[in-house]
Amino acid sequence: MKRLLYTVIILLAASFAASGQDKGQDTGLAVQDTVFTIPDYNAELPTGSDILKQDVSVKPVKKFHSTHMIGVRYGVNLATAKFSPDVHSGSVVCPNSFGIVYTYYNDLWDMMDNFGTQVMARLNREGFTAEYAIENTKYTVAEVDLMANFRANLKAFRLFINAGPYAGYRLDNDRTADESGAKWYSYDNRFDYGLIFGGGVGVMFGPFEFHLEANYKWGLSSYVHTYYYNDEYWFFAFPRVYMFSGTLYYKF
């Protein structure tokens, strides 16, 4: 009898507890289960396989096209000489200087296309006047110039500067020949060398370019040998020439 009574009491208690839980849910007093989502930060980092799947192709570097040009040049020179000792020299205008020019525009490591090299062969006219001690003379000089070129491109124009050495040989002068027909004296120095530097502007139109240029020739070889006066005193006459020229190029 007691066992039956205990069994009834346990069943009633379980039924009451179950009914109380249902009422708590209906009134909102029960705490609902909450699901917390923890982000996987490691998933945002690329794995080795992801890196291999990425596009690792290298974009081609912009190529600068080299330019070759050949042209003909005409120039007019304003020439004098630097004398030591001074003989009060003056300038002379010397037209009719002609040349053939080859210019190569290249790039630097496919990054800069502002550089170039210029080679020129020409017949140059120059000379000087002096008040005393030496005869006024004009010369025709065969020269070869090797110039380094730096330029800035502005659409249809180029601005450029250049500098480099030259070497030449004095072919002729305007002296009156003596009785033997000679126009060169024993003290004349016919070999010529020195430096040239200057700059200018170029205009591009189709396959052609036209350059206007001004250069300064700084000669290092005197027109006469040092013993012009005598063996005790030295005498020098170094070329100093302002050269103004126009060159028509063809690009290929």
Kinemage of the C-alpha trace (Angstrom):
@kinemage 1
@onewidth
@group {chain A} dominant
@subgroup {mainchain}
@vectorlist {calphas} color= white
{ca met a 1} P 0.000 0.000 0.000
{ca lys a 2} L 2.817 2.374 0.868
{ca arg a 3} L 4.629 1.583 -2.390
{ca leu a 4} L 1.501 2.435 -4.352
{ca leu a 5} L 1.151 5.698 -2.468
{ca tyr a 6} L 4.791 6.653 -3.133
{ca thr a 7} L 4.378 5.828 -6.787
{ca val a 8} L 1.282 8.067 -7.085
{ca ile a 9} L 3.077 10.950 -5.322
{ca ile a 10} L 6.130 10.693 -7.673
{ca leu a 11} L 3.875 10.641 -10.754
{ca leu a 12} L 1.950 13.696 -9.540
{ca ala a 13} L 5.184 15.577 -8.829
{ca ala a 14} L 6.571 14.791 -12.296
{ca ser a 15} L 3.260 15.845 -13.906
{ca phe a 16} L 3.247 19.122 -11.946
{ca ala a 17} L 6.866 19.885 -12.911
{ca ala a 18} L 6.098 19.257 -16.582
{ca ser a 19} L 3.007 21.484 -16.489
{ca gly a 20} L 5.033 24.267 -14.780
{ca gln a 21} L 7.665 24.157 -17.531
{ca asp a 22} L 4.987 24.470 -20.209
{ca lys a 23} L 3.509 27.521 -18.437
{ca gly a 24} L 6.961 29.168 -18.216
{ca gln a 25} L 7.331 28.820 -21.953
{ca asp a 26} L 3.923 30.342 -22.549
{ca thr a 27} L 4.634 33.361 -20.345
{ca gly a 28} L 8.139 33.928 -21.761
{ca leu a 29} L 9.883 33.228 -18.489
{ca ala a 30} L 11.824 30.293 -19.853
{ca val a 31} L 15.315 30.972 -21.203
{ca gln a 32} L 15.646 29.858 -24.765
{ca asp a 33} L 18.759 28.181 -26.067
{ca thr a 34} L 21.168 30.614 -27.888
{ca val a 35} L 23.527 29.568 -30.668
{ca phe a 36} L 26.853 31.534 -30.763
{ca thr a 37} L 28.763 31.620 -34.059
{ca ile a 38} L 32.520 32.087 -33.687
{ca pro a 39} L 34.088 33.424 -36.891
{ca asp a 40} L 36.882 31.380 -38.362
{ca tyr a 41} L 39.577 33.999 -38.897
{ca asn a 42} L 41.968 31.448 -40.280
{ca ala a 43} L 39.608 30.922 -43.192
{ca glu a 44} L 40.356 34.444 -44.443
{ca leu a 45} L 44.058 33.722 -44.900
{ca pro a 46} L 45.049 32.230 -48.270
{ca thr a 47} L 46.460 28.772 -48.139
{ca gly a 48} L 49.299 27.485 -50.261
{ca ser a 49} L 46.903 25.935 -52.739
{ca asp a 50} L 44.978 29.243 -53.002
{ca ile a 51} L 48.183 31.098 -53.849
{ca leu a 52} L 49.015 28.596 -56.576
{ca lys a 53} L 45.533 29.058 -58.051
{ca gln a 54} L 45.990 32.849 -58.296
{ca asp a 55} L 47.021 34.556 -61.547
{ca val a 56} L 50.721 35.231 -61.132
{ca ser a 57} L 51.397 36.247 -64.742
{ca val a 58} L 53.719 39.276 -65.113
{ca lys a 59} L 52.450 42.112 -67.250
{ca pro a 60} L 54.807 42.966 -70.123
{ca val a 61} L 57.046 45.980 -69.589
{ca lys a 62} L 56.427 48.892 -71.931
{ca lys a 63} L 58.995 48.810 -74.706
{ca phe a 64} L 60.549 51.939 -76.159
{ca his a 65} L 61.347 51.708 -79.826
{ca ser a 66} L 64.829 52.748 -80.870
{ca thr a 67} L 65.058 55.368 -83.595
{ca his a 68} L 67.695 55.591 -86.320
{ca met a 69} L 68.029 58.823 -88.294
{ca ile a 70} L 70.336 60.016 -91.031
{ca gly a 71} L 70.451 63.614 -92.172
{ca val a 72} L 72.232 66.386 -94.015
{ca arg a 73} L 73.394 69.549 -92.250
{ca tyr a 74} L 74.171 73.079 -93.337
{ca gly a 75} L 75.769 75.576 -90.986
{ca val a 76} L 77.123 79.089 -90.558
{ca asn a 77} L 79.929 79.722 -88.068
{ca leu a 78} L 81.085 82.722 -86.076
{ca ala a 79} L 84.741 81.939 -85.498
{ca thr a 80} L 87.742 83.354 -83.688
{ca ala a 81} L 90.766 82.080 -81.772
{ca lys a 82} L 92.047 82.285 -78.216
{ca phe a 83} L 95.605 83.606 -78.406
{ca ser a 84} L 98.370 83.474 -75.852
{ca pro a 85} L 99.948 85.994 -75.698
{ca asp a 86} L 97.006 88.127 -76.751
{ca val a 87} L 97.094 89.686 -80.237
{ca his a 88} L 93.679 91.424 -80.091
{ca ser a 89} L 91.844 88.832 -82.171
{ca gly a 90} L 88.499 89.322 -83.858
{ca ser a 91} L 85.682 87.140 -85.215
{ca val a 92} L 84.877 86.181 -88.797
{ca val a 93} L 81.645 84.839 -90.286
{ca cys a 94} L 82.195 81.548 -92.124
{ca pro a 95} L 79.241 80.169 -94.119
{ca asn a 96} L 79.045 76.952 -96.110
{ca ser a 97} L 79.733 74.256 -93.521
{ca phe a 98} L 78.247 70.911 -94.612
{ca gly a 99} L 77.840 67.593 -92.826
{ca ile a 100} L 76.269 64.130 -92.884
{ca val a 101} L 74.806 63.090 -89.534
{ca tyr a 102} L 73.727 59.737 -88.104
{ca thr a 103} L 71.705 59.857 -84.872
{ca tyr a 104} L 70.579 56.877 -82.811
{ca tyr a 105} L 67.943 57.383 -80.098
{ca asn a 106} L 67.944 54.549 -77.575
{ca asp a 107} L 66.381 53.737 -74.210
{ca leu a 108} L 67.810 53.008 -70.777
{ca trp a 109} L 66.721 49.566 -69.461
{ca asp a 110} L 63.325 49.930 -71.192
{ca met a 111} L 62.522 52.679 -68.697
{ca met a 112} L 63.682 55.994 -70.188
{ca asp a 113} L 63.944 56.942 -73.852
{ca asn a 114} L 65.780 60.240 -73.396
{ca phe a 115} L 69.228 59.236 -74.598
{ca gly a 116} L 70.993 59.121 -77.919
{ca thr a 117} L 74.292 59.009 -79.772
{ca gln a 118} L 75.294 61.149 -82.742
{ca val a 119} L 78.106 60.661 -85.247
{ca met a 120} L 78.836 63.330 -87.839
{ca ala a 121} L 81.323 63.832 -90.657
{ca arg a 122} L 81.562 67.376 -91.992
{ca leu a 123} L 83.567 70.071 -93.729
{ca asn a 124} L 83.744 72.960 -91.306
{ca arg a 125} L 84.696 76.568 -92.083
{ca glu a 126} L 86.407 78.656 -89.393
{ca gly a 127} L 89.166 81.196 -88.846
{ca phe a 128} L 90.169 84.412 -87.088
{ca thr a 129} L 91.441 87.963 -87.494
{ca ala a 130} L 94.309 89.517 -85.558
{ca glu a 131} L 95.687 93.051 -85.349
{ca tyr a 132} L 99.326 92.026 -85.454
{ca ala a 133} L 101.870 89.205 -85.130
{ca ile a 134} L 99.875 86.658 -87.164
{ca glu a 135} L 98.147 86.599 -90.526
{ca asn a 136} L 94.329 86.648 -90.713
{ca thr a 137} L 93.238 83.259 -91.984
{ca lys a 138} L 90.184 81.129 -92.719
{ca tyr a 139} L 90.391 77.340 -92.759
{ca thr a 140} L 88.462 74.392 -94.170
{ca val a 141} L 88.558 71.539 -91.674
{ca ala a 142} L 87.449 67.928 -92.163
{ca glu a 143} L 85.961 66.745 -88.852
{ca val a 144} L 84.386 63.732 -87.227
{ca asp a 145} L 82.208 64.385 -84.153
{ca leu a 146} L 81.001 61.855 -81.582
{ca met a 147} L 78.249 63.325 -79.419
{ca ala a 148} L 76.170 62.068 -76.500
{ca asn a 149} L 72.587 63.306 -76.682
{ca phe a 150} L 69.924 63.906 -74.019
{ca arg a 151} L 66.451 64.951 -75.121
{ca ala a 152} L 62.914 65.659 -73.915
{ca asn a 153} L 60.023 64.744 -76.198
{ca leu a 154} L 57.091 67.193 -76.386
{ca lys a 155} L 54.558 65.641 -78.794
{ca ala a 156} L 55.720 66.939 -82.193
{ca phe a 157} L 58.850 68.601 -80.771
{ca arg a 158} L 62.135 67.588 -79.189
{ca leu a 159} L 64.369 69.647 -76.952
{ca phe a 160} L 67.900 68.316 -76.724
{ca ile a 161} L 71.410 68.980 -75.487
{ca asn a 162} L 74.585 67.246 -76.607
{ca ala a 163} L 78.294 67.128 -75.901
{ca gly a 164} L 81.312 65.167 -77.011
{ca pro a 165} L 84.775 65.133 -78.590
{ca tyr a 166} L 85.794 65.773 -82.159
{ca ala a 167} L 88.893 65.221 -84.283
{ca gly a 168} L 89.798 66.874 -87.548
{ca tyr a 169} L 92.392 67.811 -90.148
{ca arg a 170} L 92.834 71.275 -91.676
{ca leu a 171} L 92.578 70.778 -95.423
{ca asp a 172} L 92.826 74.277 -96.825
{ca asn a 173} L 93.267 77.938 -95.978
{ca asp a 174} L 92.609 81.192 -97.809
{ca arg a 175} L 96.206 82.427 -97.902
{ca thr a 176} L 97.785 83.463 -101.156
{ca ala a 177} L 100.261 80.825 -102.312
{ca asp a 178} L 103.931 81.765 -102.373
{ca glu a 179} L 106.259 81.368 -105.356
{ca ser a 180} L 106.462 77.618 -104.774
{ca gly a 181} L 102.682 77.325 -104.659
{ca ala a 182} L 102.658 76.520 -100.929
{ca lys a 183} L 99.899 77.880 -98.676
{ca trp a 184} L 101.045 76.115 -95.513
{ca tyr a 185} L 103.968 77.259 -93.399
{ca ser a 186} L 106.379 75.227 -91.324
{ca tyr a 187} L 104.795 76.447 -88.083
{ca asp a 188} L 101.213 75.517 -89.131
{ca asn a 189} L 99.519 72.769 -87.129
{ca arg a 190} L 97.068 70.944 -89.373
{ca phe a 191} L 95.695 68.409 -86.868
{ca asp a 192} L 92.656 69.514 -84.883
{ca tyr a 193} L 90.798 68.095 -81.857
{ca gly a 194} L 88.734 69.299 -78.930
{ca leu a 195} L 85.200 69.364 -77.517
{ca ile a 196} L 81.805 70.418 -78.867
{ca phe a 197} L 78.662 71.019 -76.819
{ca gly a 198} L 75.318 72.720 -77.350
{ca gly a 199} L 71.650 72.059 -77.918
{ca gly a 200} L 68.588 72.861 -79.963
{ca val a 201} L 65.023 72.019 -80.916
{ca gly a 202} L 63.640 69.463 -83.345
{ca val a 203} L 60.331 69.332 -85.209
{ca met a 204} L 58.884 65.917 -86.152
{ca phe a 205} L 56.648 65.483 -89.194
{ca gly a 206} L 56.019 62.017 -90.586
{ca pro a 207} L 59.249 60.126 -91.255
{ca phe a 208} L 61.238 63.384 -91.160
{ca glu a 209} L 62.727 65.620 -88.478
{ca phe a 210} L 64.186 69.080 -88.781
{ca his a 211} L 66.649 70.300 -86.134
{ca leu a 212} L 67.830 73.820 -85.422
{ca glu a 213} L 70.981 73.696 -83.336
{ca ala a 214} L 73.620 75.934 -81.757
{ca asn a 215} L 76.977 74.507 -80.678
{ca tyr a 216} L 80.251 75.770 -79.293
{ca lys a 217} L 83.539 74.327 -80.514
{ca trp a 218} L 86.334 74.507 -77.938
{ca gly a 219} L 89.520 73.595 -79.798
{ca leu a 220} L 92.471 72.102 -77.957
{ca ser a 221} L 94.874 72.082 -80.897
{ca ser a 222} L 96.516 75.405 -81.756
{ca tyr a 223} L 96.452 76.657 -85.326
{ca val a 224} L 100.216 77.111 -85.101
{ca his a 225} L 103.021 75.319 -83.320
{ca thr a 226} L 104.353 76.768 -80.101
{ca tyr a 227} L 107.552 78.017 -81.743
{ca tyr a 228} L 105.712 80.488 -83.982
{ca tyr a 229} L 107.801 83.402 -82.645
{ca asn a 230} L 111.020 81.612 -81.684
{ca asp a 231} L 112.320 78.794 -79.558
{ca glu a 232} L 112.212 80.820 -76.327
{ca tyr a 233} L 108.579 81.949 -76.207
{ca trp a 234} L 105.456 79.896 -76.633
{ca phe a 235} L 102.579 81.044 -78.827
{ca phe a 236} L 99.096 79.493 -78.992
{ca ala a 237} L 96.005 80.086 -81.128
{ca phe a 238} L 93.167 77.772 -80.082
{ca pro a 239} L 89.948 77.629 -82.177
{ca arg a 240} L 86.813 79.077 -80.607
{ca val a 241} L 83.782 78.681 -82.882
{ca tyr a 242} L 80.042 79.307 -82.454
{ca met a 243} L 78.215 77.010 -84.882
{ca phe a 244} L 74.609 77.526 -86.009
{ca ser a 245} L 73.081 74.805 -88.161
{ca gly a 246} L 69.957 73.221 -89.574
{ca thr a 247} L 69.657 69.468 -90.180
{ca leu a 248} L 67.013 67.556 -92.112
{ca tyr a 249} L 66.712 63.933 -90.921
{ca tyr a 250} L 64.996 60.862 -92.296
{ca lys a 251} L 63.893 58.290 -89.712
{ca phe a 252} L 64.067 54.572 -90.453
